[in-house]
């Protein structure tokens, strides 16, 4: 059930999430916007990611995603994380992977608004347009 899990290999369209990110970027007077997904797979149904993870598929580690993040780190001075609150056990395995992705940005990592109770940055679609940029401090 649900949409099949597939690897994102290119930008398919400007969706509502990217439109919100563009709005935050304009508000902050950003010189540009690079969008990278924390996990390289597209799944609007988190249960699908959970099933794949439980079946032994690493839903985070994919070379094309690592390269996208390396390019973003080379071209950006600030990183804004906004991946939303995940459910299931798959996201708990992401901490080491996240650390690797965030490391090149040093202290220049921010979230939009306060973090969720889980410690995850909130998703842009669930935030007010005036939510402030705040330093991201990962709760482990």
Secondary structure, 3 states (H helix, E strand, C coil): CCCCCEECCCCCCCCHHHHHHHHHHHHCCCCCCCCCCCCCEECCCHHHHHHHHHCCCCCCCCHHHHHHHHHHHHHCCCEEECCCCCCCCHHHHHHHHHHHHHHCCCCCEEEECCCCCCCCCCCHHHCCCCCCEEECCCCC
